[in-house]
Amino acid sequence: MSANQGLAAWHKVMSRGNRPEDLAEILAPDAVFHSPVVFTPQEGRDKVMMYLVAAGKVLGAPGGHAKFRYVRELVDGYEALLEFTAEIDGISINGIDLITFGPDWLIRDFKVMVRPLKAINKLWEMMGAQLQSAGSSPPDGRG
């Protein structure tokens, strides 16, 4: 088994603009999101969806601010690691999405890691603004 089926669904959602209704179809009800700027994992489909929609707006879904693209994929069993690059306000971002799928190909766990520190600070600022405008509290701090 491999994560290829779940990964294909993820790429389809991304190509369609990272819409909440599409994300809801590929996220497990008990999905968990690990942010590079929020200390505690965000648990549950609704919270994970909120963070992924905000990230799409910041990093490059239609209307986003950055030049986002995946540059490498590694797949092993139910896990996929996707390396990405982006640029926001002249700041180059390099990061990974580590996605764990369940046997039903729904996303169970989504972890984002970003470098360098300047990029993390910029994402923290922009994600906070996106989440606040969506009616949620901004990230609770770096950690």
FIBA-592336 format. One line per field, with one value per residue (C-alpha): residue number from 1; x, y negated, z negated. Coordinates in steps of 0.02 Angstrom, whole numbers, plus 32768, in hexadecimal, padded with zeros to 4 digits. Each point is the difference from the previous one (the first is absolute). Layout:
num	c(NUM/...)
c1	c(X/...)
c2	c(Y/...)
c3	c(Z/...)
//
This chain:
num	c(1/2/3/4/5/6/7/8/9/10/11/12/13/14/15/16/17/18/19/20/21/22/23/24/25/26/27/28/29/30/31/32/33/34/35/36/37/38/39/40/41/42/43/44/45/46/47/48/49/50/51/52/53/54/55/56/57/58/59/60/61/62/63/64/65/66/67/68/69/70/71/72/73/74/75/76/77/78/79/80/81/82/83/84/85/86/87/88/89/90/91/92/93/94/95/96/97/98/99/100/101/102/103/104/105/106/107/108/109/110/111/112/113/114/115/116/117/118/119/120/121/122/123/124/125/126/127/128/129/130/131/132/133/134/135/136/137/138/139/140/141/142/143)
c1	c(8000/8037/7FC0/7FF0/7F41/7FF3/8088/7FA3/7F66/806C/8047/7F50/7FC5/8098/7FE2/7F4C/8033/8006/7F44/7FB5/7F7D/8088/8070/7F6F/7FF6/80B7/8017/7FDA/7F88/808D/8089/808F/8062/80AF/802E/80B2/7FCA/7F7E/803B/7F67/7FBD/7F5A/7F85/7F63/7FCA/7FBD/809F/8072/7F96/8009/80BF/8011/7F8B/8061/80A5/7FBC/7FD4/80AB/8069/7FB3/7F51/7FA5/8008/8096/8096/808E/804C/7FE4/8033/802A/80AF/8011/7F94/8031/7F7F/800F/7F6A/7F77/8075/8034/8081/7FED/8088/7FC6/8046/7FA9/8029/7FA6/8036/80AC/8018/802A/7FA6/8032/7F97/7FB2/7F52/8003/7F58/7FC3/7F6B/7F8F/7FD0/7F68/807B/7FBF/8082/801C/8096/8049/80A5/8053/80B5/804B/80A9/8056/7FCE/7FD8/7F80/7FB3/7FEA/7FAD/7F8B/7FD4/7FD0/7F9B/7FAC/7FCC/7FAD/7FA7/7FC0/7FC7/7FA0/7FB0/7FC0/807F/8085/80AC/808C/802A/80B9/8098/803A)
c2	c(8000/7F4E/7F51/7FE0/8005/7F84/7F95/7FF8/7FC1/7F7D/7FBF/7FF8/7F97/7F8D/7FEC/7FCE/7F73/8057/7FE8/8031/8072/8060/8009/8045/8095/8033/7FDC/8083/7FC3/8013/7FB4/7FA3/7F6B/7FD4/7F4C/7FBF/7F6B/8045/8066/8070/8075/7FC8/8090/8027/7FEB/7F4F/7FBC/8058/7FBD/7F4F/8006/804E/7F80/7F72/804D/800D/7F47/7FD1/8078/8007/8040/7F8B/7F54/8031/7F91/8078/805D/80B0/80A3/80B0/8031/80B2/808F/809A/8087/8090/8067/7F8E/7F6A/7F7B/7F78/7F6D/7F7D/7F54/7F55/7F59/7F48/7F7A/7F4A/8031/8085/80AD/808C/80B6/8080/80AA/8045/80AA/8051/80A2/8054/8085/80A2/7FA0/7F83/7F71/7F8D/802E/7F93/7F67/7FB8/7F66/7FD0/7F5F/7FAF/7F84/7FA0/7F64/8067/8047/7F50/7FC5/8096/7FE5/7F4C/8029/809C/7F9F/7F7C/8085/805F/7F60/7FCB/80AC/7FE3/806C/7FD1/7FE8/807C/8007/7FEA/804D/80A1)
c3	c(8000/801B/7FE2/80BA/8000/7F70/804C/80A6/7FA1/7FA7/80A4/804A/7F6D/8013/80BB/7FDF/7F8A/7F56/7FE6/7F56/804E/805C/7F66/7F98/8075/7FE7/7F46/7F7C/7F77/7F80/806E/7FAA/8042/7FC1/802A/8007/7F96/7F87/7F6A/7FEC/8087/804A/7FF3/8062/80B5/7FEA/7FB0/807D/808F/7FB9/7FFA/80AD/804E/7FAD/803B/80B0/7FFF/7FBD/8066/80AA/801F/8076/7FB2/7F95/7FE3/8027/8091/7FBC/8050/7FCD/8036/7FBD/7FC1/7F9C/7FDE/7F85/7FCD/7FC3/7FF2/807D/7FEC/8077/8009/8035/8028/7FFD/7FF8/7F9E/8003/8040/7F78/8043/7FA6/8000/7FA6/7FF8/7FEC/7FAA/801D/7FB3/8051/7FB6/8059/8043/8051/7F93/7FB3/7F49/7FD9/8058/7FC2/804B/7FE5/8046/800D/7FEF/7F63/8065/8062/7F61/7FBA/80A1/8003/7F49/8027/809D/7FBB/7F66/806E/8068/7F69/7FAC/809B/8004/7F4F/7FA5/7F86/804C/7FE0/7F47/8016/8049/7FB6)
//
